[in-house]
Structures are given as C-alpha cells and as structure tokens.
C-alpha cells in the first residue's frame, strides 16, 4: 500500500493589534489611579483613559444580547441606543454605535474581530474577553471569528464589572455564575 503523508495543518498565527491601545487614542495615557483600590477621584472628568482590567471572565457562554441595555437602564438610568441591541424588524435609524470594532487578518487570511465598549455614562473603556469562541493573541487581546461574538464578549466584560460592584439585576439570570 502506498504511504500517504498527512499534511500537518499549522494553526493560524493570530495578528497583533496596532496600535495596541486602539480604543484609547483620544487619550494621551492611561490613568494610573483608575485600577487602584480607591479608584480615580476624578471619575469621568479625568483626562486620562480609564481602562477596565477584568478580574474574571466567563468563557463557557456569551451573555444574552439584551442584558447590557437592561443593566444600564436598571442601574444607571441610561438608555442604550445601539443598532446591535435592536431586535424589532423596523430598526430605528441610530447612526453611531457605542461599540468600537477592530478587524484583523491572520497569516491564513482568516478575518478576526475584537471589540471595545466605551461606557456612555462613566467613560470607562472595556476590551472584549471571554466567551466560548475567543482566542488570545500574543498581546493578550481576545479575537473572535465574528463581529457579533466580539460585541457579545465585551458586553460580558461590562456586565461582570457591574456585578463585581454590586449592581445585580434581572440581566444576570442565567449568565453570572455565583
């Protein structure tokens, strides 16, 4: 019988994000006080970037799509108008998104996405992490095979941040593990 050589398929090399602080370009530097236990006393008036560092992420699943607008409404009395969360057929014309999405191409021409959320209330910057389909690149950014997955992942990071601050509500049902 002829010997058939199996081709080994190399995993794709996930691309680096340039610039690495892509969602923070409106700021010169990160705030050195924000992630300290006492936090930044200036809050959303600080001129430096407030970047959230997640302490834990949920990797088994994504949050329900409507969970983040519900959490903002319940806890911050903020209505989120983003096309991503609109479920009805007649979508209202919302021109801008609170999400920021970065598209990258790996060494095998696969397209990957990551997302950031800049809180419209606190101005905190959250980067996508967690979810069942995320893969970390060499910079520890998590990349996803679709825009929707990247956006759902970053909503999970925001929700976990709310939860860790005691802002617990109906949106946590079936998502947050206690």
Secondary structure, DSSP 8 states (H G I E B T S, - for coil): -----------------SSTTTT-TTSSSB-SSTTSTT--TTGGG-SSB-B---S----S----TTHHHHHIIIII------GGG--SSS-------SEEEEEEE-TTS-EEEEEEEE-TTT--EEE---STT-EE-TTS-EEBSSHHHHHHHHHHHHHHHHHHTT---GGGTTTS--
